[in-house]
């Protein structure tokens, strides 16, 4: 048996709540489409237990199961927006703060022609 890491045993509260909401939303999407747990599992190539765990929002469930279910329900969005500057202003400001700015040495050039 594979040992669980600390994040899987006790994720931060916001992460835990986000996974629970995602699981509830996945369950709602499955029910709206009249798909059984067994059918969803077979269509994404996993077992029913993995689908049940994802719908419960368990942190130990692999991301591939969550992504597979989102794909199955046609809810998988491209991840291109992750590094989009319009969607990540904090990351953009941190990057610009680390960039070097070019500074001229004093006494080099003057405006005397």
N, C-alpha and C positions, 0 to 999 in steps of 0.2 A: 504494500500500500504506500502511496506517495504521501509524504508529509506535507501538511498545509503550511504555507508561510503565514506570517503575522497579519498581513493584509487580508488574507482569505479567512482567517479565524475571527478577526475583529476589525473590519474596515472602519474608517472614519464615519461618523454619523451621517454626514451629507452623502457620502458614497453609498452607504447602506440604504438610505431612503431613495436615492436615485435608482438603484437596482430594483428595489421593491416596486417603484412606480413603473419602471420598464417592464418588469415581469407581469404586473397587472395589465398593462397595455397590450403586451403580447398575448395574454390569455383572452382579452376582449377581442383582439383582432382575429384570433383563431376561432372563437365562438361565432363571431359575425360571419365568418366564411364557412361555417358548418364543417370544420375540419376536426377530426378526432386527434387526441394526443398521439395515438399509435400511427395514424396516417401522417401527421406532421413529422414525427420522428423518422418514419420510413422515407419520406420525401427529401429530408435533408441528410439522411444517412447516419442517423444516430439512434439511440434507444429511447424508449418512452420516459425513462427516469431522468435523462438529461433535459428533455422538454419540460417535465414537471418541475425540475429544479430551477430552470430558467424562468418559468412562470411564477415561482416563489421568490425570485430575485436573489438566489444564493450566490454569494461572492465566489464560491469555489467552482461554479460552472464556467467552463471555458468560453472565451469571447467568440470562438467560432460557432458555438451553439446559438448565442444571441444573434450574431450576424447571419447565420443560416436561417433562423426564424424570421428575421427582418426581411431577408431576401425572399423567402417563401411567401410572405404576405405582401410583397411588393412595397415595402417601406424602407428599404435600404437606400440611403442617400449617399452620394459620392463624398469622399472625405477631402475633396479639393478645397473646401472652405476653411480647413483647419489653419492654414498659414496665410489666409487672405488678410491683408492689412486692414481692410474695413471691418473684419470680424474679430481682429485681435489688436486693438489699439495699445494695450498694455505691453504686449510683446514687441510691438514696433517701437514704442518709446524706450524700452529697455535696450533694444538693439542700437538705436541711434545714440544713446548715452554712452555705449561702449566704443563706438566708432571714433577713430582719430580725426582730428581736424587739423588741417594744414596751417601752420603758422610761420610767417616769414621771420627771419632773424632780424633783430633791430640793427640799424646802421648799414644795411646792405644797399638799398636803392633809395634815391631821393628824387625829388621833382625838379632839381636844378638842371636846366638845359643850357 
